[in-house]
Amino acid sequence: MWSGYEEDRERDAERTGAGCPLWCDTDFTKEGSDEFTAAGLVSQMKEEGGEIGFCVLTGGEPFLQADAALIEALHDAGYQVSIETNGTVPIEDAFWSESREQLVPPDWITCSPKLPEEQLQLERFDELKLIVPDYRPSDYKDFAERGIVHGVNGEERRILQVQPEDGPRLEEAKNLAVEIVTKNPDWQVSVQAHKMLGIA
């Protein structure tokens, strides 16, 4: 939803109609970055991560960059692949393999939408995460039904989460998240564990 450059925040918010370019805190590092083939990236991951077998692909929008070849290479190397998307790209558009003539999707899809539900094209997801205060369950009732039902603590349910936005509105966001889950028991509060642990 955002180029990652500070000077583009206003432009991208206006272009997409989404508020997230104004507050997104992702540290993009485009200058001096390297390009990899799928095999080259997996090789680098093995070198850096050793026996770690879990991979998370995240934004910008990974459905615009990752493809079936990357997922296949990661699976062949033994990785379980999770991906976080804003829901604006269909799974089939991103992960259809022409050579195998089949879909090669990631193992777990988390959707954190930044546009109204009528603009979302994601067919299904494993986890829905709404960043409050701007994105609320009442605005995504129909979209939430696309969630895959999973076994969680002995019950079958969709994984629906609200996550307080970090930054100047954190207190407001925390209070709202608690209020939402108190009134809507199908929803849970999620946190940015990496921030709590002081990991970039």
N, C-alpha and C positions, 0 to 999 in steps of 0.2 A: 504494500500500500504506500510505501515511502522509499525514496531512492537511497536513504541512509545519509544524505548530506544535509547539514544544518540549514543551508541556504534554500533547500527545496521543501522544507516543512509546510509553509503556507501554500505553495503551489500544488503540492501533492494532496493536501487536505481538500483544496478546492477542486482538483481534478477528479478525485474519487468520491467526494462527499463524505468521507470518513474523518472522524476526529483524531484517530490514532497517530497520524503523522505529526501532530502537534505535541504529543507526549511520549512517543515511543522512545525507550531508553536503550535499545539494542546498540551495541558497539560495533558498527560496521567497519571493516578494515579493507577497503577496496584497493587503496594505493599500495603497490608493492606485493599484492597477493599473487599466488601461483595458480595456474590452470592445470588440471589433471584429467586424464582419461579415467574411466571407472576403475580399471585394473590398477592404474597408478595411484589413485586415491586410496583404494583398499590396501595396497602395499604400504603406503605411507601410514595409514591408520594402524596396521599391524605393527609397524616399526615403532610408532609412538605409544600405542596403547597395550602392546603385549597381548596378554590373554583376555583382555576385556572383550566381551562378546555382545555388547549392547550398543547400538548406535542410534542417536537422535538427529534427525535432519530438521532444521528449523530455519527461520526467515532471515530476511525478506519473505518471499513466498516460495517454498521449496517445490511446490507442484509446477513451478515455471522453470526449474533448473534440474531437478532429479528426473530420472526416467527409468524405464523398465531395465535397461542395461545396467544401471547403477544398482538397482535393487537386486537384480540377479547376481551381480558380482559380490555384493555384500552377503547375500544368502549363501552363495557358494563358498565364501570364506568363513561361514559359521556365525555371522552376525544376525541378531534379532534386530529388526529395523522399525523404529518408531518415527513418526513424522508429525509436525505441527503445521497446519494449514489455516488460511482464513476462509476457506470454503468457496472460493470464487472459481475454481477450476475443477471439472469433473475428474474422477479417478481414472476413467477410461482414456481421457485426453492425455493425462500425464503418464500412465503406466501400461499402455497397450504395447505389447511386443510384436512388431511386424514379423520378425524372424521366427518366433515361436507361435505366432497367431493365437496369442492368449494374453490375458491380463497378468501382470507381475507386480502386484501391489505390495506396499509395506505391510508389516505384521500388525501395526497399531497406528490408528489415525486419531490424532487430537485435533479438533476444530475449535479455533478461537476467532469467531467471525468479527469483522469490522464494518460490515454493510448490513442493511436490513435483510430479513430472512427471504423476502421475495427475490433478492438478487443473488442468493447462494445457489451454486450448482452442484455442490458435493452431494453425492448420492447416499452415502452412509458414513458413519464414523463410530469409533469406539468410545470416545470421550468428548464431551462438549464443555468448553471452558469460556465463560463470559467474564470479561474484565469490567468490574463495577467501579465507579458509578455510571459509566456511559452505556453499558450493554447489560440488559436485564432479562431475566427469564420470561417476563410477560411479553417481551417483544420477539421471542423465539419459540413460542409454543408449538407451532407446526413443525419447524425445523428440528426441534428436540426429538420428535417422533422418528426421525431417521437414525437415531442412535441404536447400535447393536445392543441387545440385552446380554449382559454378562452375569456370571455367578459372583456375587460379592458378599462375603461373610455369611454364607449359607442362604442367601436369597438371590433371586433373579431380578436384575434391575439395570436401567441405563445409568451410565456414569455421567452425571450432570453436576458441574461445579461453577461456583462464582469465585473469582479471585480479586482481592482488593488491588486497585491500581497503586503502584508505588509512586512516591513523589509528594507534591504539596497537598494533594487531596487524600493522603493515606488514611488519616483518622476518619474522615467522612466515609471513605470506601470500606474501611473495616466495619464500622457501625452498620452500614447498609448491607454488607455481606451477611452479618449475623442476623439482621432483621429478616432478610430474604429467606435464609435457610430455616429460621424459626417458623416462618409462615408457610414454607414450602418444603416439607420433609423429603421430597424426591431430590432435592439439591443439597450439595455439601460445600463447605468453604475450602478452597484450595489456597496454598501459599507458594511463594517463590522460594523454595528451599535453598537454592544457591545463594540468594541474597542473605538469608538468615545465617548461613554458614560462612558468609564472607568470601564466597567464590565468585569470580568475575562472571 
